[in-house]
C-alpha cells in the first residue's frame, strides 16, 4: 500500500510537469528517474521498512546481498549530484527565458554541491546503520554467550548476509542447548545406573539412596537453596554410599556386629566414593557432588570420619546428607532389627543436635516431617 501510493504521487507529479513544460518532455524529465531513486532507497533501507511494518517478518523477505547494497549506494551517491545539477540547469534556463544569454553558474554550483554533500552524508549514515545494527546485535549476544548466557536472537528482520549470520548464531545456540540437555540426561542416567548397581549388591538397603536423596532435597528446600544447588545436593545424596562398592561382600552384607577391623573397612567408603567419582571425565559436572559424598559421616563435634572435621569445617552438603542418612538408617528395617518409628528417630536426632548433627538442619528436617504430617507438632518440638 505504501509503495503503491508513492508511485501514484510520482505519476501525478510527472503529469503536472508535462503540462507546465510541454517543450521539456525529454529524458532528463522522465518519471523513471524518480522510480530509480525510490528503488535505490528501498534496497538500501529495507530494515527501516521492516520495523515500520512494511515487511512481514512471518514471510521470508526477498534477499538483497550486502554487496548489491554497497554497489547501489555508491552508484546513487555518484550519479545523484549529476542528475540534480542537470535538473537545476534546466530549471534555471526555463526561468531565464529564451532571450537570456548568460546566467550565474557558481552560485548554483555551490548550492548543488552543498546539497549533494549533505545528501551523501545522510546516505552514508544510513549505510553505516545498515551494517552497525546487526553487528551490534550479534556482538551483544556473543558477549552473553561468553558468560554462559545462551540466548537466541529473537527478531531477524535482515535480508542480506547478516540474516544468514544471525540464523547461524541461532543454530549454534540451539546446538548448545541440545548438548546441555543431552549431557544432563547422560549424567542423570549415569547416577541412576550407579545407584541401581549399589542397591542390587546390597538388597537389604535397596531404596536407601533414593530416600536419603529425597530427605536431603527437602532440607535444601527449607534452606531456600537455588535450583542449581538443589540438583547437585540431590545427586550427591543419591551417590553418597557409592564407595561401598569397594567394600568386600563379607563385610558389607554381614548381619551381625562388625569387628573393629571390619568397621575400619566401612569407614573407608566415603573416601572410596570420592575417589571413584574423581575418575569420571569430564569432572566438572561431578565436582560439586564430591564434598557431600566424602563428608556425610563427619560429626559436628569432630568425632566423625574420614577426616575428623568439626563444625563449619564440614561442607553444607555433608551436614545435610548426614541428617537424612541417619534418619533413614534408623527408620528402615534390617534383617537383624526392625526400624524405629518416626517419633523415636526424631528424638534421637534432637538429642544429637550440636554434637553429631547440625542443630539448624535437624530443626528444619523435623519441620519438614511436621509439614508432611509424618510427625506431630508436640513430637517435633
N, C-alpha and C positions, 0 to 999 in steps of 0.2 A: 504494500500500500504506500509506504514512504517513498519507494523507488518510483512507482508509477506517478505519484503526484509531482515528484521532482522533474521527471521527463515532460509531463504536461506543461509545467511552468516554462521549461526551456522552449517547447514548441510555440507557446503563446508569445514569448519574448521574440522569437525569430520572425513570427508573422508581423508583429508590430514594427520590427526593424525593417523588414522588406517594404512595408507600406511607406515608411518615412524616407527611406533612401532606395528608391527603385533602381537608381543607376549604379548602386554599390553591391548588387547581389552577386558577389564573386566568392572565390574560395576562402578568402580571409574571413568572411562573414558567415560562412556555412555553419549550421547548427551542430554539425558533427564535432566541431571543436569543443563545444560545451559538453557533449557526451563524452568526449575523450578525457576532459578534465574530471568529470564525475567518476568515470570508471577507474582512473588512477587513484583518486582519493579513496574510493571504496576498497580497492585491492590492498591499499596500504594501511587501512584502518578498520578492518572487519571486527577487531576486538571491541572497538567502541560501539559498533552496531550490535554486537552480541550482548554487551552489558545494557544497552538501551532497549533490548527486546527485539532487535531486527533479525537476529539469528536464533533459530530454535535449537537449544542445546540437546534436545532429545533426538534430533535428526543429525547425522554426521554432516558437517559443513563441507563445502567444496574446498579441497586442499589447494592452498596457494603457497608455493615454495618460498622460503626466505630469500633465495637468490633472485626470484622474479620481483619480489618487493623492492629489493635494493636496486635492481636494474630500472624498474619503473620510476622509483623515486629520483634516481639520477637523471633519467630521461625527462621527467616532468620538470625538475629543477633547472635543467639546461635549456629546454625549449620554451618554458613559460615566459621568461623575460623577453625573448624574441617576438613571440606572438603578441604579448602585451604591448611592446613598443610599436609593432606594426599597426595594431589597433589604435594606439594613441596618435600615430602619424595620420592615419586615415581620418580620425575624428578632427584633428587639427585642420587638415586640408578642407574638410567639409565645412567647418566653421569659418575659415578664412574666405571661402568662396572662390570662384574660378578666376577672379581678377587678381588674387593675391599671388605675388611672385616670390615673396620671402617671408619666412616666419622664424621665430627664435627656436633654435634646435636645443641648446644646452639646458635651459630651464626644464623643458620636457624630459630630456635625458636624465637630469638629476632626480626628478620626481619618480621616473620609472625605475632608476637604479635603487633609490631608497625603498620603494615599494617591493621590488624584486628581492632585495636583501632581507627585508622583514619577512617576506613570504618564505624565503629559503630557510631562515632561522626557525620559523614555525614548522615547516615541513621536516627539518632535521630533528626538532624536538619530538614530533610525532614518531619518527623512525626510532629515535633513542628509546622512547617509552615502549615502543613495539618490541624492542629487544630486552630492555631492562626489566620490565614487569615479569615476564615468565622466568627469567633468570633469577630474580629475587625470590619468587615463589619456590623455585626448585632449591635454591640455596638454603632458605629458611627450613624447609622440610629435611634437607640433608643434615643440617646442624642438629635438628631434633633427633634424627636417626643416630648421630654420633653419641647422643646421650641416652640411647636405647629407648627413644620415644618414637615408635614406628607408626606414623600416621599417613593415611592416604591423602593425596591431593584431591579435594572434593570436586572442584569445578575446573574442567579443562575446556575452555572456550576457544582455544587457539586452532588455527587451520594451517599452520606451516610446520616446519621441522620441530618446533617446540612442542607441538601436540604429541609427536612420537616420543620425544624425550620424557614428557610428563607421564604418558601412558607407560613407558618403560620403567619409570620410577615406581609407579603404582604396581606394576607386575612384580618388581623386586620386593616391595613391601609385602605383597600378598605371599610371595615365596617365603619370606622371613616368618610371617605369621603361621604358615603351614608347617614350616620347620619346627617352630617353637611348640606347636600343638603336637607334632609327631614326637619330639623329644620328651615332652611331658607325659605322653601316653606310654612311651618306652620306659621312662623312669618308673611310672606307676606300675607297669607290668613287671618290671624287674623287682621292685619291692614286694609285690604280691607273690611272685614266684619264690623269693627267699623266705617270706613268712610262711607260705604253704609248705616249703621244704622242712622248716623247723617244726611246724605243727605235726607233719607226717612222721617225723623222727620221734617226737615225744607226744603220743596221743593223749596222755593224761593232762597235758596243758593246752590241748587244741582250743583255739579261740582266745587264748590268753592275750596274745599280742594285739588282736583286734579290740578287745575290751579295754586294754590299757590305753590304746590309741584314742578311743572314744572318751575315756575319762580325762586324759591329758588335754584333749581338744576342748572339753567342757571347762577345764580350769583356765585354759588360754583365752577362751571367750569371756570368762569372768574378769580376766585381766585386761580385756579390750585390746588384745594384740592385733596388729594389722593382718590382713588376709595372707600375705606372703609368709609371715612368721607362723601363722596358724597351720598353713600347709606343711612347712618344714617341721613343726612340732609334731604333727600327726604322723609324718613319715618316720621321724626319729623314734617315736614311740612304737610304731609298727616293727621297727628293726632293733629295738633295744636289747633283745636277747639273742640276736643273730650269732653272737660269739659262742653260744652253747653248741653250735655245730662242731666246734673244735674240742669239746669235752667228751671223753670216752663214754660209750654207752653204759658201761658197768657203773659209772658214777652218776651220769645224768638220769638213768632210769631206775636207780636204786630206790627201793621203797622204805627202807629203814633209815636210821640216823646215820649221817655221814661222819667218817673219821676226820681227824684234823687234816691229814694229807688229802683226803677226798674233797674236803671243803676248800682247801687251798686251790685245788683244780677249778672248783666252781667260781672262786673269786677272780679267776683269770678271764672269765667270759666277757666282761666289759671291754678290757683292753684287746682281747681277741677280736671282738666285733668291730672295734675301730680299725684294727689292722687289716681285717678282711675287706672292709669297705674302702680303705685307702688305696686298694689296688684297682678300683673302678676308674676307668678313663672315659670321658673327661671327669676330673674330680670336682669341678665347680658345682654341679647340682647336688653332690653328696656332701660337700664340705660343711654346710650348715647343720647337717644331721649328726655329725661325729661327736660334738661336745656332749649332747644329751645321752648318746649311747655309752660313752666312756664313763660318765659321772652319775648314772642313775642309781648307783649303790653308795654314793657318798652320803655322809651324815652332817647335820648342822654342827654337831659337837666335835667333828674331825675324826670320828672313830670308824668311818666308812672305808670303802676300798674302791678302786685300786690305788688312789693317790693320797688318801687321808686329807682331803680338802675340808675346809670348815667355813661356815657362814657364807659371806659374799664371794668367797673363792669358788664356790660351786656354781657352774653355769645355770642360768634360769631353766633351760630345758631339762637339765639333770634333776633339779629340785622338783619340777612339775611331774616328771615321769616317776620319780621316787614315790610320791604320794599315790599316784594312780596305780603303780605296780604293787605297792604294799596292800592297798585296799583290795585289788583283785586277787592277790595271793591269799589274803585272809578269808575272803568270801567264796572262793572256789573249792569244790570238792576234790580231794585227792584219794588215791587208793588206800592210804593209811589213816585218813581222817576225813571228817565231814567239814564243809566250810562253815564259817561263823555266819551268824545273821548280821544284817547291816548295822543294827544298833550296837552290837558288841564291837564290830570293826571300827565304827565311828568313835567309840570310847577309847580304843587303843590309839587311834590317830590323834585324838585330843590330848591324851596323856604324853604322846611323843612330840608335841609341839615345842620347838625351841631346842630340842636335843637331837632327835632323829630326823624330823621333818621341819620345813619352814612353816612358821606359825600362820602367816598370812595365807599361804597356799592351802593349808589344811582348812582354815575357816572358809575360804572360797569354795573348796570342794564340798564341804558339808552344806554350804548354802545351796550349791547345785543339787545335791541329793534332796534337800528340802523342797526346792522348786519342782523337782521331778516327782514329788510325793513318795519318794523312797525312804524318807526319814522324817519323823515328826518334828515339830518345832521344839518341843521340850528336849528331845534327844539331840538335836543339832546344837543346842546351847549347853 
